[in-house]
Amino acid sequence: MKYPIFAPALLVLLFSLSCRSAPADIDESRYIPEEELEQVPKEEPDEEPEPFIDLPPVNESLPVSSFGEVWAYVMVGRESALVRGLPLSDVVYFGAEVDYYGKLVDVPDRRKLQAFAGRVHLVVACNNYSLTHFVLVPDSAERKALIADLLAATKDYDGLQIDFENIPLRDGGNFLSFLGELRAGLGNKMFSAALRARTRKIADDVHDYEKIKNVVDRILVMAYDEHWSTSEPGPVASLTWCRRVAQHALDLIGREKLIMGIPFYGRAWGDTNHSRALVYSGVEDVVNENRVTQIWRENGIPTFDYTAPVRVKVYYEDDYSLAARMEMYKSIGVGSVGFWRLGQETAAVWNVVKLE
């Protein structure tokens, strides 16, 4: 029996059905906040025909792809994912961040990866538009301090990677000069940047491949999140989309400096989202439609819960899809790949990749 509700208006938070991907600890800060999407340069709809992908035979031995460099990200607190014997040339330690005052914080302790014999790079992320603008202002005290802190923090590392994904459109030149100052201060250490995936040139692109390649040693193209948590369901990185991204990157960056990023994670989408604000009449509709029979009060506030059906669509990566992607990259001339990230993969992937 429905319990009487007396308040004239009410906001009720309903049970939230999570649509996160199987690896539940993916760092959502890597993705653009919905309210800031207008900051991102838009690509025109792709009218080119879908490129042909020569897929490996199913239920047969998968091809083994060899690369001159194989990079992989390791998260702070998950160092155990870097096990001995993996075919890796480089590890990117994620990661240091920029705090609200523009200061470098949370620099990982390089000694925690001392068992790894290859190169280890410090990565610093800044994924807020306002904060990124703040630290990129030329000649500002904050920018100078951040550059000095980055150079000091990289002392115990073999290289530095900049992962500034949310850069305001008018700060493209400031970002480029920021990279140039770091390049000058790093000396012989390897300098890399993680940049968004593109399939063609974009006007006023803050991640301009051709300009940035002149001030860094490597560019890791993040060829993932073709579909994201709030988009329509689809592959995190379809093979046809990755083919276009890789060809564009090869044309503009070149084989020697290009690292194609490969995702280990997948995503899930539900066909309904039950999280919303409700007016009183909406609450009554929910009660009636879902045959709610029990309503109680928590410190005077009426509340209830219910179970609703949801159809979930999942896309993920296994050894077959990863092998197919790597073989496709090899076929067009890609010489290096980088995995986001260790601990999210199927162990079988290490049977289909080889370090030259």
PLY file of the C-alpha trace (Angstrom):
ply
format ascii 1.0
element vertex 356
property float x
property float y
property float z
element edge 355
property int vertex1
property int vertex2
end_header
0.00 0.00 0.00
1.30 3.44 -0.91
2.48 5.47 2.04
1.07 9.05 2.03
3.52 11.77 0.96
2.76 15.26 2.18
5.56 17.52 0.80
4.41 19.79 -2.11
7.56 19.13 -4.12
10.34 16.63 -3.86
13.67 15.71 -5.44
14.42 12.01 -5.20
17.67 10.36 -6.14
16.87 6.94 -7.62
19.04 3.90 -7.61
21.88 4.45 -10.08
22.66 1.63 -12.52
26.32 1.82 -13.29
27.43 1.72 -16.94
31.14 1.56 -16.29
33.32 -0.80 -18.19
34.62 -4.12 -16.93
37.88 -2.61 -15.60
36.09 -0.54 -12.98
39.11 1.55 -12.04
39.56 3.40 -15.32
40.50 6.99 -14.52
37.53 9.01 -15.79
39.56 12.22 -15.37
41.15 11.34 -18.72
37.88 12.13 -20.44
36.34 15.51 -21.19
33.65 16.81 -18.83
30.38 17.10 -20.74
30.00 20.80 -19.96
33.37 21.53 -21.58
32.85 19.67 -24.86
32.44 22.94 -26.76
36.12 23.62 -26.11
37.19 20.69 -28.27
37.91 21.31 -31.98
35.39 19.35 -33.99
36.19 17.07 -36.89
33.82 17.10 -39.83
31.82 13.87 -40.32
33.96 11.26 -42.00
32.71 10.75 -45.55
35.59 8.53 -46.66
34.82 4.87 -47.36
35.62 2.44 -44.58
39.19 1.14 -44.97
39.61 -2.55 -45.56
40.87 -4.53 -42.56
42.38 -7.93 -43.24
41.31 -9.83 -40.12
43.17 -12.92 -38.90
41.34 -16.24 -39.30
39.15 -17.09 -36.32
40.02 -20.16 -34.22
43.54 -20.35 -35.63
46.88 -19.30 -34.18
47.00 -15.52 -33.92
49.80 -13.56 -35.59
52.60 -12.22 -33.41
53.37 -8.55 -34.05
56.85 -7.19 -33.37
57.65 -3.54 -32.74
60.80 -1.53 -32.21
59.33 0.02 -29.08
56.53 -1.24 -26.85
55.36 1.23 -24.21
52.90 0.65 -21.37
51.38 2.78 -18.62
51.63 1.80 -14.97
49.37 3.43 -12.38
50.60 4.51 -8.98
49.45 1.91 -6.47
49.28 -0.80 -9.14
52.97 -1.36 -9.69
52.46 -5.11 -9.27
50.89 -5.14 -12.76
54.40 -4.68 -14.16
55.50 -8.30 -13.96
58.86 -9.60 -15.06
59.35 -10.74 -18.61
56.84 -8.51 -20.39
58.04 -7.44 -23.86
58.31 -3.74 -22.99
60.92 -1.17 -23.89
59.37 1.73 -21.97
57.10 2.20 -18.96
55.17 5.43 -18.39
54.51 5.98 -14.68
51.07 7.56 -14.15
51.10 9.89 -12.54
51.93 13.27 -11.28
49.27 15.98 -11.47
48.90 19.74 -11.30
46.95 20.95 -8.28
44.53 23.89 -8.06
47.41 26.29 -7.42
49.43 25.15 -10.43
51.88 23.14 -8.36
53.22 19.72 -9.31
51.96 17.06 -6.89
51.84 13.29 -6.45
55.14 12.56 -8.20
55.62 8.76 -8.12
58.66 7.22 -6.49
60.83 5.91 -9.33
62.38 3.32 -7.00
59.12 1.35 -6.97
59.85 0.32 -10.57
63.55 -0.27 -10.14
63.23 -3.93 -11.18
62.28 -2.86 -14.70
65.34 -2.76 -16.93
63.93 -0.48 -19.64
63.28 3.24 -19.72
60.84 4.72 -17.22
59.07 7.99 -17.98
57.30 10.31 -15.58
53.88 11.40 -16.87
52.13 14.54 -15.66
48.43 15.08 -16.32
46.37 18.27 -16.25
42.78 17.70 -17.33
40.91 20.84 -16.38
40.49 23.65 -18.91
40.75 26.53 -16.46
43.73 25.07 -14.63
45.52 24.25 -17.87
45.06 27.83 -19.08
46.31 29.08 -15.72
49.63 27.19 -15.89
50.26 27.90 -19.58
50.18 31.72 -19.34
53.57 32.86 -20.72
56.03 34.38 -18.24
53.71 33.74 -15.29
55.20 32.75 -11.96
53.03 29.59 -11.95
54.29 28.44 -15.35
57.92 29.06 -14.43
57.49 27.19 -11.14
55.76 24.24 -12.81
58.49 23.91 -15.44
61.17 24.03 -12.73
59.31 21.39 -10.68
58.89 19.12 -13.71
62.56 19.30 -14.60
63.51 18.55 -10.99
61.03 15.67 -10.72
62.35 14.08 -13.91
65.88 13.91 -12.49
65.49 10.24 -11.48
63.62 9.28 -14.67
64.67 8.50 -18.22
62.07 10.78 -19.70
59.03 13.00 -19.24
55.59 12.77 -20.84
53.06 15.60 -20.91
49.39 14.55 -20.89
47.44 17.81 -21.09
44.20 16.75 -22.76
41.87 19.67 -22.00
43.56 22.76 -23.44
41.44 25.84 -24.25
41.38 26.63 -27.96
43.22 29.93 -27.58
46.08 28.33 -25.66
47.50 26.21 -28.47
50.48 28.55 -28.96
51.09 28.73 -25.21
51.09 24.93 -25.01
53.62 24.71 -27.83
55.97 27.21 -26.17
55.52 25.40 -22.84
56.69 22.18 -24.50
59.60 24.05 -26.06
60.83 25.30 -22.68
60.65 21.80 -21.25
62.52 20.39 -24.24
65.32 22.89 -23.70
65.59 22.03 -20.01
65.48 18.23 -20.32
68.78 17.88 -22.15
69.30 14.30 -23.34
66.26 12.87 -21.54
63.45 11.59 -23.74
60.51 13.95 -24.07
57.06 12.76 -25.18
53.49 14.01 -25.39
50.20 12.09 -25.27
47.86 13.63 -27.85
44.26 13.07 -28.87
43.41 10.90 -31.87
42.68 12.67 -35.15
41.68 11.35 -38.56
42.33 14.64 -40.40
43.64 18.15 -39.89
41.53 20.43 -37.68
41.66 24.21 -37.73
43.24 25.74 -34.62
44.01 22.30 -33.18
45.76 22.59 -29.81
47.15 19.09 -30.45
48.68 19.96 -33.81
50.81 16.93 -34.69
53.04 18.75 -37.18
53.97 21.54 -34.79
54.36 19.45 -31.66
56.54 16.79 -33.32
59.27 19.43 -33.70
59.71 19.84 -29.93
59.29 16.26 -28.67
61.01 12.93 -29.21
57.83 10.84 -29.28
54.10 11.42 -29.71
51.75 8.81 -28.26
48.46 9.07 -30.15
45.63 8.05 -27.82
43.69 5.96 -30.34
40.89 5.11 -27.96
37.59 6.55 -26.69
36.10 6.63 -30.16
33.01 5.91 -28.06
32.98 7.04 -24.44
30.87 6.77 -21.31
28.17 9.24 -22.41
28.22 8.53 -26.16
26.21 6.04 -28.14
27.42 2.46 -27.56
30.31 1.35 -29.73
33.88 0.09 -29.67
36.39 2.01 -27.59
38.62 1.80 -30.68
37.17 0.20 -33.81
39.70 -1.21 -36.23
38.52 0.93 -39.14
38.71 4.13 -37.07
42.15 3.15 -35.74
43.30 2.56 -39.33
42.37 6.12 -40.30
43.92 7.57 -37.12
47.17 5.67 -37.67
47.51 6.66 -41.32
46.89 10.32 -40.52
49.43 10.18 -37.68
52.02 8.48 -39.86
51.60 11.11 -42.56
52.02 14.03 -40.14
54.31 12.67 -37.42
56.33 9.98 -39.19
57.29 6.49 -38.15
60.28 7.40 -35.97
58.38 9.55 -33.49
54.95 7.90 -33.55
53.60 5.57 -30.85
50.09 4.28 -31.47
48.16 3.98 -28.22
46.18 0.75 -27.73
43.43 0.30 -25.11
43.22 -2.71 -22.85
39.82 -1.69 -21.46
36.23 -1.92 -22.65
32.99 -0.16 -21.83
29.36 -0.95 -21.10
26.24 1.08 -21.83
22.76 0.62 -20.40
19.66 1.30 -22.51
18.08 3.26 -19.65
19.43 5.66 -17.03
17.37 5.88 -13.87
19.29 8.75 -12.28
17.34 12.00 -12.58
15.56 14.72 -10.62
11.81 14.29 -10.09
8.92 16.59 -9.30
6.14 15.22 -7.10
3.98 13.98 -9.99
7.02 12.20 -11.41
7.55 10.41 -8.13
3.96 9.19 -8.18
4.46 7.91 -11.75
7.56 5.98 -10.70
5.72 4.48 -7.73
2.78 3.37 -9.86
4.77 2.14 -12.88
7.10 0.05 -10.74
4.48 -1.12 -8.26
6.33 0.26 -5.26
4.67 -0.98 -2.07
7.08 0.17 0.60
8.01 3.78 1.27
9.77 4.82 4.47
11.31 7.92 5.93
14.93 8.65 6.69
15.04 11.49 9.22
11.67 12.65 7.96
12.45 12.41 4.21
10.37 9.84 2.26
12.41 7.35 0.24
12.04 4.02 -1.55
13.90 1.76 -3.91
12.94 -0.55 -6.73
14.48 -2.84 -9.32
14.14 -2.03 -13.01
15.27 -4.04 -16.04
18.15 -2.68 -18.10
19.74 -4.02 -21.26
23.52 -3.53 -21.28
25.72 -3.38 -24.37
29.40 -4.22 -23.83
32.44 -3.74 -26.07
35.84 -4.97 -24.86
39.30 -6.08 -26.01
40.67 -9.63 -26.12
43.77 -11.20 -27.63
42.09 -11.52 -31.04
41.05 -7.87 -31.32
44.41 -6.69 -29.99
46.32 -8.97 -32.37
44.21 -7.76 -35.30
44.84 -4.12 -34.38
48.58 -4.60 -34.00
48.86 -6.49 -37.30
46.92 -3.72 -39.01
49.30 -1.13 -37.56
52.31 -3.15 -38.70
50.90 -3.48 -42.20
50.84 0.29 -42.73
54.24 0.98 -41.20
53.68 1.76 -37.52
56.87 0.95 -35.61
55.85 1.48 -31.97
52.79 0.91 -29.78
51.79 1.89 -26.25
49.24 0.19 -24.00
46.78 1.93 -21.65
47.25 0.30 -19.19
48.90 -2.62 -17.37
46.53 -4.56 -15.13
43.53 -4.18 -17.45
44.61 -6.67 -20.12
43.99 -10.31 -20.85
47.22 -12.21 -20.15
46.93 -13.77 -23.62
47.90 -10.47 -25.25
51.54 -11.08 -24.30
51.54 -14.07 -26.62
50.82 -11.89 -29.66
53.24 -8.98 -29.20
57.02 -9.03 -29.42
59.73 -6.45 -28.81
62.21 -6.34 -31.67
0 1
1 2
2 3
3 4
4 5
5 6
6 7
7 8
8 9
9 10
10 11
11 12
12 13
13 14
14 15
15 16
16 17
17 18
18 19
19 20
20 21
21 22
22 23
23 24
24 25
25 26
26 27
27 28
28 29
29 30
30 31
31 32
32 33
33 34
34 35
35 36
36 37
37 38
38 39
39 40
40 41
41 42
42 43
43 44
44 45
45 46
46 47
47 48
48 49
49 50
50 51
51 52
52 53
53 54
54 55
55 56
56 57
57 58
58 59
59 60
60 61
61 62
62 63
63 64
64 65
65 66
66 67
67 68
68 69
69 70
70 71
71 72
72 73
73 74
74 75
75 76
76 77
77 78
78 79
79 80
80 81
81 82
82 83
83 84
84 85
85 86
86 87
87 88
88 89
89 90
90 91
91 92
92 93
93 94
94 95
95 96
96 97
97 98
98 99
99 100
100 101
101 102
102 103
103 104
104 105
105 106
106 107
107 108
108 109
109 110
110 111
111 112
112 113
113 114
114 115
115 116
116 117
117 118
118 119
119 120
120 121
121 122
122 123
123 124
124 125
125 126
126 127
127 128
128 129
129 130
130 131
131 132
132 133
133 134
134 135
135 136
136 137
137 138
138 139
139 140
140 141
141 142
142 143
143 144
144 145
145 146
146 147
147 148
148 149
149 150
150 151
151 152
152 153
153 154
154 155
155 156
156 157
157 158
158 159
159 160
160 161
161 162
162 163
163 164
164 165
165 166
166 167
167 168
168 169
169 170
170 171
171 172
172 173
173 174
174 175
175 176
176 177
177 178
178 179
179 180
180 181
181 182
182 183
183 184
184 185
185 186
186 187
187 188
188 189
189 190
190 191
191 192
192 193
193 194
194 195
195 196
196 197
197 198
198 199
199 200
200 201
201 202
202 203
203 204
204 205
205 206
206 207
207 208
208 209
209 210
210 211
211 212
212 213
213 214
214 215
215 216
216 217
217 218
218 219
219 220
220 221
221 222
222 223
223 224
224 225
225 226
226 227
227 228
228 229
229 230
230 231
231 232
232 233
233 234
234 235
235 236
236 237
237 238
238 239
239 240
240 241
241 242
242 243
243 244
244 245
245 246
246 247
247 248
248 249
249 250
250 251
251 252
252 253
253 254
254 255
255 256
256 257
257 258
258 259
259 260
260 261
261 262
262 263
263 264
264 265
265 266
266 267
267 268
268 269
269 270
270 271
271 272
272 273
273 274
274 275
275 276
276 277
277 278
278 279
279 280
280 281
281 282
282 283
283 284
284 285
285 286
286 287
287 288
288 289
289 290
290 291
291 292
292 293
293 294
294 295
295 296
296 297
297 298
298 299
299 300
300 301
301 302
302 303
303 304
304 305
305 306
306 307
307 308
308 309
309 310
310 311
311 312
312 313
313 314
314 315
315 316
316 317
317 318
318 319
319 320
320 321
321 322
322 323
323 324
324 325
325 326
326 327
327 328
328 329
329 330
330 331
331 332
332 333
333 334
334 335
335 336
336 337
337 338
338 339
339 340
340 341
341 342
342 343
343 344
344 345
345 346
346 347
347 348
348 349
349 350
350 351
351 352
352 353
353 354
354 355
